[in-house]
Amino acid sequence: MIVGIFALIGALLGISTARRRKGTAADVAQYAIGFGVAFGVVGLVVALILRAVVG
């Protein structure tokens, strides 16, 4: 659940960043995927740490 939320937030931030830089549709898609994957990995690390700490 945490991983999906982080990935979604990352994708939305990627879309926002690409649009702010006036990118084409391909740029927006690439930023969304790149940020989504990066934030998803961070979310995975957070989920693993929470699992180790909580139980």
N, CA, C and O atoms as a Maestro MAE file, in Angstrom:
{
 s_m_m2io_version
 :::
 2.0.0
}

f_m_ct {
 s_m_title
 :::
 protein
 m_atom[220] {
  # First column is atom index #
  i_m_mmod_type
  r_m_x_coord
  r_m_y_coord
  r_m_z_coord
  i_m_residue_number
  s_m_chain_name
  s_m_pdb_residue_name
  s_m_pdb_atom_name
  i_m_atomic_number
  :::
  1 25 0.823 -1.194 0.000 1 A "MET " " N  " 7
  2 3 0.000 0.000 0.000 1 A "MET " " CA " 6
  3 2 0.868 1.261 0.000 1 A "MET " " C  " 6
  4 15 0.635 2.195 -0.767 1 A "MET " " O  " 8
  5 25 1.859 1.263 0.865 2 A "ILE " " N  " 7
  6 3 2.752 2.418 0.957 2 A "ILE " " CA " 6
  7 2 3.499 2.613 -0.361 2 A "ILE " " C  " 6
  8 15 3.678 3.739 -0.825 2 A "ILE " " O  " 8
  9 25 3.929 1.510 -0.950 3 A "VAL " " N  " 7
  10 3 4.686 1.593 -2.206 3 A "VAL " " CA " 6
  11 2 3.830 2.230 -3.300 3 A "VAL " " C  " 6
  12 15 4.304 3.091 -4.041 3 A "VAL " " O  " 8
  13 25 2.587 1.811 -3.397 4 A "GLY " " N  " 7
  14 3 1.685 2.362 -4.402 4 A "GLY " " CA " 6
  15 2 1.413 3.841 -4.204 4 A "GLY " " C  " 6
  16 15 1.357 4.610 -5.164 4 A "GLY " " O  " 8
  17 25 1.243 4.231 -2.954 5 A "ILE " " N  " 7
  18 3 0.995 5.644 -2.655 5 A "ILE " " CA " 6
  19 2 2.211 6.484 -3.028 5 A "ILE " " C  " 6
  20 15 2.080 7.540 -3.646 5 A "ILE " " O  " 8
  21 25 3.390 6.007 -2.650 6 A "PHE " " N  " 7
  22 3 4.616 6.734 -2.994 6 A "PHE " " CA " 6
  23 2 4.775 6.822 -4.511 6 A "PHE " " C  " 6
  24 15 5.131 7.878 -5.034 6 A "PHE " " O  " 8
  25 25 4.513 5.721 -5.224 7 A "ALA " " N  " 7
  26 3 4.652 5.718 -6.682 7 A "ALA " " CA " 6
  27 2 3.669 6.697 -7.324 7 A "ALA " " C  " 6
  28 15 4.020 7.401 -8.271 7 A "ALA " " O  " 8
  29 25 2.444 6.741 -6.812 8 A "LEU " " N  " 7
  30 3 1.448 7.670 -7.347 8 A "LEU " " CA " 6
  31 2 1.861 9.120 -7.103 8 A "LEU " " C  " 6
  32 15 1.754 9.958 -7.998 8 A "LEU " " O  " 8
  33 25 2.330 9.410 -5.900 9 A "ILE " " N  " 7
  34 3 2.802 10.765 -5.595 9 A "ILE " " CA " 6
  35 2 3.969 11.128 -6.515 9 A "ILE " " C  " 6
  36 15 4.031 12.244 -7.033 9 A "ILE " " O  " 8
  37 25 4.891 10.189 -6.717 10 A "GLY " " N  " 7
  38 3 6.024 10.438 -7.602 10 A "GLY " " CA " 6
  39 2 5.591 10.712 -9.029 10 A "GLY " " C  " 6
  40 15 6.120 11.612 -9.681 10 A "GLY " " O  " 8
  41 25 4.629 9.936 -9.519 11 A "ALA " " N  " 7
  42 3 4.140 10.147 -10.884 11 A "ALA " " CA " 6
  43 2 3.495 11.523 -11.022 11 A "ALA " " C  " 6
  44 15 3.705 12.216 -12.018 11 A "ALA " " O  " 8
  45 25 2.716 11.911 -10.026 12 A "LEU " " N  " 7
  46 3 2.082 13.231 -10.073 12 A "LEU " " CA " 6
  47 2 3.121 14.350 -10.027 12 A "LEU " " C  " 6
  48 15 2.983 15.357 -10.720 12 A "LEU " " O  " 8
  49 25 4.150 14.174 -9.217 13 A "LEU " " N  " 7
  50 3 5.223 15.169 -9.177 13 A "LEU " " CA " 6
  51 2 5.984 15.210 -10.501 13 A "LEU " " C  " 6
  52 15 6.390 16.280 -10.953 13 A "LEU " " O  " 8
  53 25 6.176 14.053 -11.119 14 A "GLY " " N  " 7
  54 3 6.837 14.001 -12.417 14 A "GLY " " CA " 6
  55 2 6.042 14.720 -13.490 14 A "GLY " " C  " 6
  56 15 6.603 15.450 -14.307 14 A "GLY " " O  " 8
  57 25 4.736 14.510 -13.485 15 A "ILE " " N  " 7
  58 3 3.871 15.208 -14.439 15 A "ILE " " CA " 6
  59 2 3.959 16.710 -14.222 15 A "ILE " " C  " 6
  60 15 4.089 17.481 -15.173 15 A "ILE " " O  " 8
  61 25 3.887 17.113 -12.972 16 A "SER " " N  " 7
  62 3 3.957 18.540 -12.642 16 A "SER " " CA " 6
  63 2 5.286 19.152 -13.085 16 A "SER " " C  " 6
  64 15 5.318 20.249 -13.642 16 A "SER " " O  " 8
  65 25 6.368 18.440 -12.834 17 A "THR " " N  " 7
  66 3 7.692 18.937 -13.211 17 A "THR " " CA " 6
  67 2 7.818 19.082 -14.726 17 A "THR " " C  " 6
  68 15 8.311 20.098 -15.217 17 A "THR " " O  " 8
  69 25 7.374 18.073 -15.459 18 A "ALA " " N  " 7
  70 3 7.481 18.120 -16.919 18 A "ALA " " CA " 6
  71 2 6.629 19.240 -17.506 18 A "ALA " " C  " 6
  72 15 7.050 19.917 -18.444 18 A "ALA " " O  " 8
  73 25 5.446 19.434 -16.960 19 A "ARG " " N  " 7
  74 3 4.588 20.511 -17.471 19 A "ARG " " CA " 6
  75 2 5.172 21.882 -17.151 19 A "ARG " " C  " 6
  76 15 5.094 22.801 -17.966 19 A "ARG " " O  " 8
  77 25 5.759 22.016 -15.958 20 A "ARG " " N  " 7
  78 3 6.365 23.292 -15.576 20 A "ARG " " CA " 6
  79 2 7.534 23.628 -16.499 20 A "ARG " " C  " 6
  80 15 7.802 24.799 -16.772 20 A "ARG " " O  " 8
  81 25 8.229 22.594 -16.976 21 A "ARG " " N  " 7
  82 3 9.347 22.801 -17.906 21 A "ARG " " CA " 6
  83 2 8.889 22.854 -19.358 21 A "ARG " " C  " 6
  84 15 9.706 22.893 -20.277 21 A "ARG " " O  " 8
  85 25 7.572 22.856 -19.553 22 A "LYS " " N  " 7
  86 3 6.956 22.941 -20.882 22 A "LYS " " CA " 6
  87 2 7.386 21.793 -21.799 22 A "LYS " " C  " 6
  88 15 7.755 22.009 -22.954 22 A "LYS " " O  " 8
  89 25 7.331 20.581 -21.268 23 A "GLY " " N  " 7
  90 3 7.717 19.410 -22.039 23 A "GLY " " CA " 6
  91 2 6.595 18.910 -22.929 23 A "GLY " " C  " 6
  92 15 5.427 19.249 -22.739 23 A "GLY " " O  " 8
  93 25 6.972 18.101 -23.901 24 A "THR " " N  " 7
  94 3 5.992 17.475 -24.791 24 A "THR " " CA " 6
  95 2 5.299 16.340 -24.045 24 A "THR " " C  " 6
  96 15 5.619 16.054 -22.891 24 A "THR " " O  " 8
  97 25 4.347 15.699 -24.717 25 A "ALA " " N  " 7
  98 3 3.624 14.584 -24.099 25 A "ALA " " CA " 6
  99 2 4.584 13.444 -23.748 25 A "ALA " " C  " 6
  100 15 4.422 12.785 -22.721 25 A "ALA " " O  " 8
  101 25 5.570 13.217 -24.598 26 A "ALA " " N  " 7
  102 3 6.556 12.170 -24.321 26 A "ALA " " CA " 6
  103 2 7.394 12.524 -23.090 26 A "ALA " " C  " 6
  104 15 7.729 11.649 -22.291 26 A "ALA " " O  " 8
  105 25 7.727 13.793 -22.941 27 A "ASP " " N  " 7
  106 3 8.472 14.235 -21.762 27 A "ASP " " CA " 6
  107 2 7.651 14.015 -20.494 27 A "ASP " " C  " 6
  108 15 8.165 13.539 -19.481 27 A "ASP " " O  " 8
  109 25 6.371 14.369 -20.564 28 A "VAL " " N  " 7
  110 3 5.491 14.205 -19.406 28 A "VAL " " CA " 6
  111 2 5.408 12.734 -19.017 28 A "VAL " " C  " 6
  112 15 5.488 12.395 -17.836 28 A "VAL " " O  " 8
  113 25 5.250 11.862 -20.007 29 A "ALA " " N  " 7
  114 3 5.173 10.430 -19.725 29 A "ALA " " CA " 6
  115 2 6.475 9.912 -19.127 29 A "ALA " " C  " 6
  116 15 6.456 9.129 -18.177 29 A "ALA " " O  " 8
  117 25 7.591 10.341 -19.672 30 A "GLN " " N  " 7
  118 3 8.886 9.879 -19.175 30 A "GLN " " CA " 6
  119 2 9.127 10.353 -17.745 30 A "GLN " " C  " 6
  120 15 9.591 9.581 -16.905 30 A "GLN " " O  " 8
  121 25 8.820 11.599 -17.468 31 A "TYR " " N  " 7
  122 3 8.979 12.120 -16.107 31 A "TYR " " CA " 6
  123 2 8.055 11.382 -15.140 31 A "TYR " " C  " 6
  124 15 8.463 11.036 -14.031 31 A "TYR " " O  " 8
  125 25 6.816 11.141 -15.555 32 A "ALA " " N  " 7
  126 3 5.866 10.447 -14.688 32 A "ALA " " CA " 6
  127 2 6.364 9.046 -14.351 32 A "ALA " " C  " 6
  128 15 6.298 8.623 -13.197 32 A "ALA " " O  " 8
  129 25 6.858 8.332 -15.346 33 A "ILE " " N  " 7
  130 3 7.350 6.975 -15.109 33 A "ILE " " CA " 6
  131 2 8.615 6.998 -14.266 33 A "ILE " " C  " 6
  132 15 8.749 6.224 -13.319 33 A "ILE " " O  " 8
  133 25 9.537 7.882 -14.606 34 A "GLY " " N  " 7
  134 3 10.795 7.961 -13.862 34 A "GLY " " CA " 6
  135 2 10.590 8.322 -12.404 34 A "GLY " " C  " 6
  136 15 11.129 7.667 -11.513 34 A "GLY " " O  " 8
  137 25 9.813 9.362 -12.162 35 A "PHE " " N  " 7
  138 3 9.546 9.775 -10.781 35 A "PHE " " CA " 6
  139 2 8.739 8.704 -10.052 35 A "PHE " " C  " 6
  140 15 8.976 8.441 -8.872 35 A "PHE " " O  " 8
  141 25 7.781 8.083 -10.754 36 A "GLY " " N  " 7
  142 3 6.973 7.035 -10.136 36 A "GLY " " CA " 6
  143 2 7.815 5.858 -9.681 36 A "GLY " " C  " 6
  144 15 7.632 5.353 -8.574 36 A "GLY " " O  " 8
  145 25 8.731 5.420 -10.523 37 A "VAL " " N  " 7
  146 3 9.611 4.303 -10.164 37 A "VAL " " CA " 6
  147 2 10.529 4.688 -9.011 37 A "VAL " " C  " 6
  148 15 10.705 3.917 -8.067 37 A "VAL " " O  " 8
  149 25 11.113 5.884 -9.087 38 A "ALA " " N  " 7
  150 3 12.025 6.328 -8.030 38 A "ALA " " CA " 6
  151 2 11.304 6.427 -6.684 38 A "ALA " " C  " 6
  152 15 11.810 5.947 -5.669 38 A "ALA " " O  " 8
  153 25 10.135 7.045 -6.677 39 A "PHE " " N  " 7
  154 3 9.385 7.169 -5.427 39 A "PHE " " CA " 6
  155 2 8.873 5.808 -4.964 39 A "PHE " " C  " 6
  156 15 8.768 5.569 -3.761 39 A "PHE " " O  " 8
  157 25 8.555 4.915 -5.897 40 A "GLY " " N  " 7
  158 3 8.142 3.564 -5.526 40 A "GLY " " CA " 6
  159 2 9.243 2.811 -4.805 40 A "GLY " " C  " 6
  160 15 8.977 2.092 -3.842 40 A "GLY " " O  " 8
  161 25 10.476 2.969 -5.261 41 A "VAL " " N  " 7
  162 3 11.618 2.330 -4.589 41 A "VAL " " CA " 6
  163 2 11.790 2.904 -3.187 41 A "VAL " " C  " 6
  164 15 12.040 2.165 -2.235 41 A "VAL " " O  " 8
  165 25 11.657 4.220 -3.061 42 A "VAL " " N  " 7
  166 3 11.743 4.843 -1.734 42 A "VAL " " CA " 6
  167 2 10.616 4.315 -0.847 42 A "VAL " " C  " 6
  168 15 10.838 4.026 0.329 42 A "VAL " " O  " 8
  169 25 9.422 4.189 -1.395 43 A "GLY " " N  " 7
  170 3 8.299 3.638 -0.641 43 A "GLY " " CA " 6
  171 2 8.549 2.209 -0.207 43 A "GLY " " C  " 6
  172 15 8.157 1.817 0.892 43 A "GLY " " O  " 8
  173 25 9.196 1.427 -1.051 44 A "LEU " " N  " 7
  174 3 9.533 0.054 -0.694 44 A "LEU " " CA " 6
  175 2 10.495 0.018 0.485 44 A "LEU " " C  " 6
  176 15 10.325 -0.783 1.404 44 A "LEU " " O  " 8
  177 25 11.492 0.872 0.462 45 A "VAL " " N  " 7
  178 3 12.450 0.944 1.572 45 A "VAL " " CA " 6
  179 2 11.735 1.354 2.856 45 A "VAL " " C  " 6
  180 15 11.977 0.778 3.917 45 A "VAL " " O  " 8
  181 25 10.860 2.344 2.759 46 A "VAL " " N  " 7
  182 3 10.101 2.783 3.937 46 A "VAL " " CA " 6
  183 2 9.237 1.642 4.468 46 A "VAL " " C  " 6
  184 15 9.174 1.427 5.678 46 A "VAL " " O  " 8
  185 25 8.575 0.914 3.581 47 A "ALA " " N  " 7
  186 3 7.731 -0.202 3.996 47 A "ALA " " CA " 6
  187 2 8.555 -1.291 4.678 47 A "ALA " " C  " 6
  188 15 8.122 -1.859 5.680 47 A "ALA " " O  " 8
  189 25 9.728 -1.582 4.146 48 A "LEU " " N  " 7
  190 3 10.582 -2.602 4.763 48 A "LEU " " CA " 6
  191 2 11.073 -2.165 6.139 48 A "LEU " " C  " 6
  192 15 11.133 -2.973 7.066 48 A "LEU " " O  " 8
  193 25 11.421 -0.896 6.269 49 A "ILE " " N  " 7
  194 3 11.859 -0.385 7.571 49 A "ILE " " CA " 6
  195 2 10.708 -0.437 8.569 49 A "ILE " " C  " 6
  196 15 10.898 -0.852 9.712 49 A "ILE " " O  " 8
  197 25 9.518 -0.021 8.148 50 A "LEU " " N  " 7
  198 3 8.362 -0.075 9.044 50 A "LEU " " CA " 6
  199 2 8.048 -1.503 9.467 50 A "LEU " " C  " 6
  200 15 7.701 -1.754 10.621 50 A "LEU " " O  " 8
  201 25 8.171 -2.426 8.536 51 A "ARG " " N  " 7
  202 3 7.900 -3.833 8.869 51 A "ARG " " CA " 6
  203 2 8.910 -4.354 9.882 51 A "ARG " " C  " 6
  204 15 8.546 -5.105 10.787 51 A "ARG " " O  " 8
  205 25 10.162 -3.969 9.741 52 A "ALA " " N  " 7
  206 3 11.195 -4.420 10.675 52 A "ALA " " CA " 6
  207 2 10.998 -3.803 12.056 52 A "ALA " " C  " 6
  208 15 11.226 -4.461 13.072 52 A "ALA " " O  " 8
  209 25 10.579 -2.555 12.094 53 A "VAL " " N  " 7
  210 3 10.425 -1.860 13.373 53 A "VAL " " CA " 6
  211 2 9.139 -2.282 14.081 53 A "VAL " " C  " 6
  212 15 9.145 -2.553 15.282 53 A "VAL " " O  " 8
  213 25 8.038 -2.337 13.334 54 A "VAL " " N  " 7
  214 3 6.734 -2.608 13.939 54 A "VAL " " CA " 6
  215 2 6.526 -4.093 14.197 54 A "VAL " " C  " 6
  216 15 5.997 -4.489 15.236 54 A "VAL " " O  " 8
  217 25 6.942 -4.891 13.257 55 A "GLY " " N  " 7
  218 3 6.710 -6.261 13.608 55 A "GLY " " CA " 6
  219 2 6.818 -7.279 12.591 55 A "GLY " " C  " 6
  220 15 6.622 -8.460 12.876 55 A "GLY " " O  " 8
  :::
 }
 m_bond[219] {
  # First column is bond index #
  i_m_from
  i_m_to
  i_m_order
  :::
  1 1 2 1
  2 2 3 1
  3 3 4 2
  4 3 5 1
  5 5 6 1
  6 6 7 1
  7 7 8 2
  8 7 9 1
  9 9 10 1
  10 10 11 1
  11 11 12 2
  12 11 13 1
  13 13 14 1
  14 14 15 1
  15 15 16 2
  16 15 17 1
  17 17 18 1
  18 18 19 1
  19 19 20 2
  20 19 21 1
  21 21 22 1
  22 22 23 1
  23 23 24 2
  24 23 25 1
  25 25 26 1
  26 26 27 1
  27 27 28 2
  28 27 29 1
  29 29 30 1
  30 30 31 1
  31 31 32 2
  32 31 33 1
  33 33 34 1
  34 34 35 1
  35 35 36 2
  36 35 37 1
  37 37 38 1
  38 38 39 1
  39 39 40 2
  40 39 41 1
  41 41 42 1
  42 42 43 1
  43 43 44 2
  44 43 45 1
  45 45 46 1
  46 46 47 1
  47 47 48 2
  48 47 49 1
  49 49 50 1
  50 50 51 1
  51 51 52 2
  52 51 53 1
  53 53 54 1
  54 54 55 1
  55 55 56 2
  56 55 57 1
  57 57 58 1
  58 58 59 1
  59 59 60 2
  60 59 61 1
  61 61 62 1
  62 62 63 1
  63 63 64 2
  64 63 65 1
  65 65 66 1
  66 66 67 1
  67 67 68 2
  68 67 69 1
  69 69 70 1
  70 70 71 1
  71 71 72 2
  72 71 73 1
  73 73 74 1
  74 74 75 1
  75 75 76 2
  76 75 77 1
  77 77 78 1
  78 78 79 1
  79 79 80 2
  80 79 81 1
  81 81 82 1
  82 82 83 1
  83 83 84 2
  84 83 85 1
  85 85 86 1
  86 86 87 1
  87 87 88 2
  88 87 89 1
  89 89 90 1
  90 90 91 1
  91 91 92 2
  92 91 93 1
  93 93 94 1
  94 94 95 1
  95 95 96 2
  96 95 97 1
  97 97 98 1
  98 98 99 1
  99 99 100 2
  100 99 101 1
  101 101 102 1
  102 102 103 1
  103 103 104 2
  104 103 105 1
  105 105 106 1
  106 106 107 1
  107 107 108 2
  108 107 109 1
  109 109 110 1
  110 110 111 1
  111 111 112 2
  112 111 113 1
  113 113 114 1
  114 114 115 1
  115 115 116 2
  116 115 117 1
  117 117 118 1
  118 118 119 1
  119 119 120 2
  120 119 121 1
  121 121 122 1
  122 122 123 1
  123 123 124 2
  124 123 125 1
  125 125 126 1
  126 126 127 1
  127 127 128 2
  128 127 129 1
  129 129 130 1
  130 130 131 1
  131 131 132 2
  132 131 133 1
  133 133 134 1
  134 134 135 1
  135 135 136 2
  136 135 137 1
  137 137 138 1
  138 138 139 1
  139 139 140 2
  140 139 141 1
  141 141 142 1
  142 142 143 1
  143 143 144 2
  144 143 145 1
  145 145 146 1
  146 146 147 1
  147 147 148 2
  148 147 149 1
  149 149 150 1
  150 150 151 1
  151 151 152 2
  152 151 153 1
  153 153 154 1
  154 154 155 1
  155 155 156 2
  156 155 157 1
  157 157 158 1
  158 158 159 1
  159 159 160 2
  160 159 161 1
  161 161 162 1
  162 162 163 1
  163 163 164 2
  164 163 165 1
  165 165 166 1
  166 166 167 1
  167 167 168 2
  168 167 169 1
  169 169 170 1
  170 170 171 1
  171 171 172 2
  172 171 173 1
  173 173 174 1
  174 174 175 1
  175 175 176 2
  176 175 177 1
  177 177 178 1
  178 178 179 1
  179 179 180 2
  180 179 181 1
  181 181 182 1
  182 182 183 1
  183 183 184 2
  184 183 185 1
  185 185 186 1
  186 186 187 1
  187 187 188 2
  188 187 189 1
  189 189 190 1
  190 190 191 1
  191 191 192 2
  192 191 193 1
  193 193 194 1
  194 194 195 1
  195 195 196 2
  196 195 197 1
  197 197 198 1
  198 198 199 1
  199 199 200 2
  200 199 201 1
  201 201 202 1
  202 202 203 1
  203 203 204 2
  204 203 205 1
  205 205 206 1
  206 206 207 1
  207 207 208 2
  208 207 209 1
  209 209 210 1
  210 210 211 1
  211 211 212 2
  212 211 213 1
  213 213 214 1
  214 214 215 1
  215 215 216 2
  216 215 217 1
  217 217 218 1
  218 218 219 1
  219 219 220 2
  :::
 }
}
